[in-house]
Amino acid sequence: MNISNICVIGEDDRMDFVASKLYTLGFDVYREEKYINNKSMLVLSPPANEAMTRRIIPYLEYGQILYAGAMSNRLKHQCELMQIEYVDYLKVDELTTINARLTAKGIIRTAIKNNAILEKSNCLVTGFGFCGKAIAELLANDKIDADVDVMVRRKELKPMLEESGFGFVDMNDTLANFEKYSYIFNTVPALIIDESLINKLSKNVMIFDIASGEGGVDFKYCEDKDIFAIQCLGIPGKEYPREAGNAIADTIINDINLK
């Protein structure tokens, strides 16, 4: 791989650790756009949204290699037009798994900071992707030992969830006993905790939403009902920048070694 330098762009705290790890491996690493040339490898902080896309497009040249997380469609399209090889590192399963574990640790830490008493409690986790699975497993471990139900759309997941020790809740079940839950952890980026479901919750429930975008909770209605609900985005970068940054660097290094 013919790389003149690596330019790590973005103010996210994780990027300091990405740059540091790549530097220790002998790469020439810079943190400013002025060092970008046509043989640079670019590493962008996540998310590589429209703002980051506008920032980086003036520096893109044929022959570069780009690593970014949660890339905008416009950035992908621009890379394809200019034949720039790109990797969305947040879609690499190994990194996704690590980020999910960090997210689970972080959201439970956040709950405890907000005076949640999770031990032996009744918890509902919505969604069972990487993050939902990690949160459910951490809540159910021997240290917390919560009674954990998982709410999903796919009924075929019921045997697997029950075999793993979790209760199953059908997302379309309007008769489920939602009032029993003291804590709800949402991972679904769609409005599933809406007025109708909120009306079935205990007044003392605490809702923690890690879903992207606008989340999956009607926060205004929760406020009107005086129900605690917060959205917590970007937990790995905020709570564990060293671990998350090193994981991003490892993902990039592993990909480089395969080329």
Backbone torsions as a table, in degrees:
resi	resn	phi	psi	omega
1	MET	NA	122.3	-175.6
2	ASN	-92.3	88.7	-177.8
3	ILE	-114.7	128.4	177.2
4	SER	-84.4	-36.1	177.8
5	ASN	-162.4	171.5	174.2
6	ILE	-118.6	126.7	177.5
7	CYS	-110.4	115.4	-179.0
8	VAL	-99.3	113.5	-170.7
9	ILE	-114.4	132.1	177.7
10	GLY	130.1	148.1	-174.6
11	GLU	-93.9	-1.8	176.4
12	ASP	-54.4	134.2	-177.1
13	ASP	-57.4	-29.3	179.0
14	ARG	-59.9	-33.0	-174.0
15	MET	-66.8	-27.6	175.9
16	ASP	-62.1	-39.8	-179.4
17	PHE	-76.8	-32.6	173.4
18	VAL	-61.0	-50.0	-178.7
19	ALA	-61.5	-42.9	-178.3
20	SER	-63.0	-43.7	-178.3
21	LYS	-67.6	-40.8	178.9
22	LEU	-65.9	-36.0	178.9
23	TYR	-65.5	-40.3	-179.3
24	THR	-65.5	-19.1	178.9
25	LEU	-88.5	2.6	173.2
26	GLY	100.8	3.8	178.3
27	PHE	-80.6	150.3	168.7
28	ASP	-80.1	112.9	-172.7
29	VAL	-118.1	133.0	179.3
30	TYR	-129.3	157.2	-177.3
31	ARG	-116.0	14.6	-178.4
32	GLU	-130.3	148.3	-178.2
33	GLU	-64.2	-27.1	-174.1
34	LYS	-63.3	-15.9	-179.9
35	TYR	-92.2	-1.8	-178.0
36	ILE	-72.8	132.6	172.7
37	ASN	-135.7	-174.0	-174.1
38	ASN	-73.7	-6.5	176.0
39	LYS	-112.9	14.9	179.8
40	SER	-78.9	148.8	165.1
41	MET	-100.8	126.6	-177.1
42	LEU	-103.2	134.3	175.1
43	VAL	-123.1	117.5	-176.3
44	LEU	-106.2	143.1	177.2
45	SER	-70.3	149.5	178.1
46	PRO	-86.0	150.7	-6.4
47	PRO	-82.9	146.2	175.3
48	ALA	-83.7	70.9	-173.7
49	ASN	-86.1	-165.2	-177.5
50	GLU	-62.6	-38.3	179.7
51	ALA	-63.0	-45.7	178.2
52	MET	-66.9	-36.7	178.7
53	THR	-60.5	-47.7	178.4
54	ARG	-61.4	-36.1	-178.0
55	ARG	-68.4	-38.8	-170.0
56	ILE	-95.6	-23.9	-175.8
57	ILE	-53.9	-40.8	-179.9
58	PRO	-60.6	-16.8	-176.0
59	TYR	-103.6	-0.4	-178.1
60	LEU	-78.0	136.8	178.7
61	GLU	-141.1	154.3	176.4
62	TYR	-56.6	136.1	175.4
63	GLY	99.8	-9.7	179.5
64	GLN	-77.8	168.0	173.6
65	ILE	-124.0	137.4	-174.9
66	LEU	-130.8	132.3	172.9
67	TYR	-118.2	129.0	-179.4
68	ALA	-151.0	164.1	178.7
69	GLY	-118.2	137.5	-179.4
70	ALA	53.9	59.0	-174.4
71	MET	-71.5	139.4	174.3
72	SER	-69.4	153.9	177.9
73	ASN	-61.9	-34.7	-179.7
74	ARG	-66.4	-38.1	178.6
75	LEU	-66.8	-42.8	176.9
76	LYS	-59.8	-45.8	-179.0
77	HIS	-61.6	-41.7	180.0
78	GLN	-64.9	-40.5	177.3
79	CYS	-62.4	-41.9	179.8
80	GLU	-65.6	-39.9	178.0
81	LEU	-62.0	-37.4	-175.4
82	MET	-96.9	8.1	-179.6
83	GLN	54.4	42.9	175.4
84	ILE	-94.5	124.2	178.5
85	GLU	-71.6	129.4	-177.8
86	TYR	-136.0	153.0	177.1
87	VAL	-134.9	128.0	171.7
88	ASP	-88.9	97.8	-170.8
89	TYR	-66.7	-22.3	179.0
90	LEU	-72.8	-7.4	177.3
91	LYS	-98.4	1.2	176.6
92	VAL	-79.2	123.7	-171.9
93	ASP	-54.6	-42.5	-177.3
94	GLU	-61.2	-44.2	179.4
95	LEU	-70.1	-37.7	177.4
96	THR	-59.0	-40.9	179.0
97	THR	-65.0	-44.1	178.7
98	ILE	-62.9	-46.6	179.0
99	ASN	-61.9	-35.6	178.5
100	ALA	-64.7	-42.2	178.1
101	ARG	-64.0	-42.1	178.4
102	LEU	-65.6	-39.0	177.9
103	THR	-63.1	-42.8	179.3
104	ALA	-62.2	-47.1	177.8
105	LYS	-59.7	-42.3	-176.3
106	GLY	-69.3	-40.5	-178.4
107	ILE	-71.9	-31.6	175.9
108	ILE	-71.3	-38.4	173.7
109	ARG	-60.4	-42.5	178.9
110	THR	-62.1	-42.7	179.0
111	ALA	-60.5	-44.2	-179.5
112	ILE	-65.3	-38.4	176.9
113	LYS	-61.5	-27.4	178.6
114	ASN	-95.1	23.9	173.3
115	ASN	70.4	22.5	173.4
116	ALA	-71.4	138.0	175.4
117	ILE	-110.8	93.8	-169.9
118	LEU	-82.5	-24.8	-175.9
119	GLU	-57.7	127.6	176.9
120	LYS	61.6	17.3	-177.4
121	SER	-86.2	169.5	173.0
122	ASN	-96.2	118.4	-176.2
123	CYS	-122.7	146.1	173.2
124	LEU	-119.1	128.1	173.9
125	VAL	-110.9	126.5	179.3
126	THR	-100.1	124.2	-177.1
127	GLY	91.8	147.4	-178.2
128	PHE	-136.6	43.4	169.7
129	GLY	-80.4	-157.4	-178.6
130	PHE	-55.8	-49.7	-175.9
131	CYS	-72.5	-42.7	179.2
132	GLY	-59.6	-42.8	178.8
133	LYS	-63.5	-44.5	-178.4
134	ALA	-64.7	-41.0	179.3
135	ILE	-65.9	-46.0	-179.9
136	ALA	-59.9	-44.4	-178.9
137	GLU	-64.8	-39.0	-179.0
138	LEU	-70.2	-38.3	177.7
139	LEU	-65.8	-34.2	-175.2
140	ALA	-89.1	-2.6	-175.7
141	ASN	-68.8	173.6	-173.9
142	ASP	-62.8	-29.2	-176.8
143	LYS	-70.5	-44.8	-178.4
144	ILE	-93.7	-43.8	175.5
145	ASP	54.7	44.0	177.0
146	ALA	-79.1	157.9	173.1
147	ASP	-89.5	110.2	-169.0
148	VAL	-112.3	124.8	169.3
149	ASP	-107.8	149.3	179.2
150	VAL	-121.5	126.8	-179.9
151	MET	-102.3	121.5	-178.1
152	VAL	-139.0	164.1	177.4
153	ARG	-83.2	-31.6	-170.6
154	ARG	-86.5	108.7	-178.5
155	LYS	-63.9	-25.2	-178.5
156	GLU	-67.9	-11.5	177.6
157	LEU	-80.3	-11.5	-174.5
158	LYS	-55.8	-49.9	-179.4
159	PRO	-60.0	-41.3	-179.0
160	MET	-66.7	-42.3	178.7
161	LEU	-63.0	-45.2	-178.5
162	GLU	-67.8	-35.6	176.8
163	GLU	-65.1	-30.5	179.3
164	SER	-82.6	-3.5	177.0
165	GLY	95.3	9.9	179.8
166	PHE	-103.6	149.4	171.6
167	GLY	-78.8	152.8	-178.9
168	PHE	-108.2	131.6	173.9
169	VAL	-126.7	124.0	177.0
170	ASP	-74.1	128.4	-177.4
171	MET	-63.2	-20.5	179.9
172	ASN	-97.4	4.2	-177.9
173	ASP	-82.1	107.3	-178.3
174	THR	-82.1	-7.5	-176.4
175	LEU	-103.8	1.9	-179.2
176	ALA	-62.1	151.4	-178.7
177	ASN	-85.8	83.1	-178.6
178	PHE	-77.3	-17.5	-176.4
179	GLU	-68.1	-18.9	-175.8
180	LYS	-75.6	-15.2	-173.4
181	TYR	-83.0	130.9	174.3
182	SER	-88.2	-28.0	-176.9
183	TYR	-139.4	137.6	176.3
184	ILE	-125.3	132.5	178.4
185	PHE	-118.5	110.4	-177.2
186	ASN	-97.9	133.0	176.0
187	THR	-120.8	1.1	-174.1
188	VAL	-92.3	121.4	-178.4
189	PRO	-83.1	51.9	176.5
190	ALA	-151.0	152.1	-174.1
191	LEU	-72.4	90.9	178.6
192	ILE	-107.0	-26.7	175.3
193	ILE	-94.5	79.3	-174.2
194	ASP	-102.2	-171.9	-176.8
195	GLU	-55.7	-45.1	-175.5
196	SER	-63.7	-39.5	178.9
197	LEU	-74.9	-40.4	-179.2
198	ILE	-59.9	-35.1	179.2
199	ASN	-65.3	-16.4	-179.8
200	LYS	-96.8	-1.9	-175.6
201	LEU	-88.7	157.2	171.4
202	SER	-64.5	146.5	177.7
203	LYS	-64.4	-20.5	-176.4
204	ASN	-97.9	5.0	-179.1
205	VAL	-64.2	150.9	173.9
206	MET	-120.7	129.0	-175.6
207	ILE	-114.9	127.9	179.2
208	PHE	-120.9	120.6	-172.9
209	ASP	-114.3	121.1	177.3
210	ILE	-109.1	5.6	-175.2
211	ALA	-68.2	147.1	-177.3
212	SER	-72.4	171.7	179.1
213	GLY	65.1	-131.8	-179.7
214	GLU	-85.3	2.4	178.2
215	GLY	80.3	-166.9	-177.4
216	GLY	-125.0	22.2	-175.1
217	VAL	-126.6	139.2	172.3
218	ASP	-81.6	87.2	-174.7
219	PHE	-65.2	-35.4	-179.8
220	LYS	-64.0	-42.7	-179.8
221	TYR	-68.9	-36.5	174.7
222	CYS	-59.8	-42.9	178.5
223	GLU	-62.4	-43.7	178.7
224	ASP	-61.1	-34.3	-178.7
225	LYS	-90.0	2.1	-178.9
226	ASP	59.3	42.1	177.3
227	ILE	-107.1	132.9	-179.1
228	PHE	-69.8	124.6	177.3
229	ALA	-153.9	127.7	178.1
230	ILE	-135.8	150.5	174.7
231	GLN	-103.7	132.7	-176.7
232	CYS	-125.2	102.2	-176.7
233	LEU	-103.9	153.2	173.4
234	GLY	62.2	37.4	-175.2
235	ILE	-58.9	-45.8	-178.9
236	PRO	-55.7	-43.3	-179.2
237	GLY	-69.9	-32.6	-177.4
238	LYS	-83.8	-41.4	-173.5
239	GLU	-95.6	-31.7	-175.3
240	TYR	-135.6	59.2	-175.6
241	PRO	-62.2	-35.0	-179.9
242	ARG	-66.4	-51.9	-178.1
243	GLU	-63.5	-43.3	-178.5
244	ALA	-67.7	-40.4	178.9
245	GLY	-65.7	-43.2	178.0
246	ASN	-63.8	-35.4	178.5
247	ALA	-67.3	-39.3	176.3
248	ILE	-63.1	-45.8	179.4
249	ALA	-60.1	-43.7	179.2
250	ASP	-61.7	-39.4	178.9
251	THR	-63.0	-42.9	179.0
252	ILE	-65.1	-45.4	-179.2
253	ILE	-61.4	-43.6	178.7
254	ASN	-61.0	-39.3	179.8
255	ASP	-69.5	-40.8	177.7
256	ILE	-59.2	-42.7	-176.9
257	ASN	-67.0	-19.9	178.9
258	LEU	-86.4	-11.4	-176.4
259	LYS	-84.7	NA	NA
